[in-house]
């Protein structure tokens, strides 16, 4: 009997040591002297790239290792997403994703993709960039209601949008059309934000659907060649980057109350990521979120921060997916 008890105790000790060893390995991540790569499926210099680089700087600070950014273009952004998906699960390759862009990229049947947002470990949303409607400073449309009244009366208005079907700009236009019961806002589906701005300022477009970050630094520069008037922010909350611009709910336009739109960017990884690594990254991001220098840097870059973790992040993406499906963009 004593011998049997001794054997059991020995087995328990071995199991305990094994478990402790596993926890110790997780706690050692990232290894001292290692490097973490963040894959950005977009070109350098854009909003996604800047968001990733800002996040990377503070992950370096709180994880204590080098963080590098790797811009992987091509495949309508899915070359980069595929590399993130196929990465090892050791956490040394992470990625940045945008919404609704990623969702539109797999819902489009012409792309024949089997991956969805569920094919990744969705660690945290970082940037929340609400949608806005702007017109040129000298536009005859002084308010959003003016624009809507013209559309209701049958005037077709061209809208500059920085992206094709399913982009957040294009989605905002579709949501407004659906709410107003007509198709009189015509999305031009410009290739990018730069081209969309040129279409507005050059007179090709009557208005532009874009984001707070596009004009937060310049919208008060009246009298300049690129002056614009911001008519509304399509978000629940007032925005510190544009504190004097009303939210869509504050405008009390019944058809558009509760109509929200945004471009969101977050940190993701392969589905096979070691789950023990996730709380370590989340802890670093929560420290980042509370860092006064990070807040200052984000403000200077025109980035509104809204971190969502775990289930909250997945539910957010799920709602984005539902919105795109409900609009039947690809049918």
C-alpha angles and dihedrals in degrees: 000000000000089000091051092050090049091053092050092049090049091052091049090052091051092049091047092051091049092051092047090049091054092050090047091054091052091048090053091061121144097036116229110265093019127124132225120212121207113201114212112193091210138071121276118267100036130110093269092050093048092048091051093047092050091049091046093055092057095042085057089053096050101033095043097226137097116274118199130189120226115193108207112184130184142068092064086298093309096105086072094042090052091053090051091049093050096045123118116269094239094099098241092113116053131161146213123231135184131214136251087008096069092046093050088049093064100032091060102097092205089069092057094210122165095192123095134176085276088067089075140056101250103208106174144335109234112174126042111189110182122215121252138185117224136179131189114277091248094047117133087227106086098173139023088250089059090056093047093048090053091049091048089052090057103264112143109221122198113226122202109222126180099225145023133265112336097016114134090250093051090044091054091054091049092049091052092047091050092048092049094045097236142078098232096122102080114202110216092199094216116197096248144344092276092056091043092054090049090052091053097044092042093055098247090114130046093208141358130232107207141121141284091255092060095066109009091108098044111029092095093051094100121183094032125120091252097043116143138181115228109216104183147349114227097217139096094240135058111251122235089211090058104022096164097052116096123237117238090254092054090057090063095218100158097210093052102040109128094013105138132177135175148155110238129189128196148168118261139167142188116301086242094062111139102258090219089067096057097074090049091056092043091052090053091049093049089052088048091051090056095044112112091208091053091050090050093048093047091050092050090052092048095247123145109206124217112160117200122181137198116329092008090058093046092049090051092054090045089056090050089052091049091051092052092047093048091053089056090217094161100041 
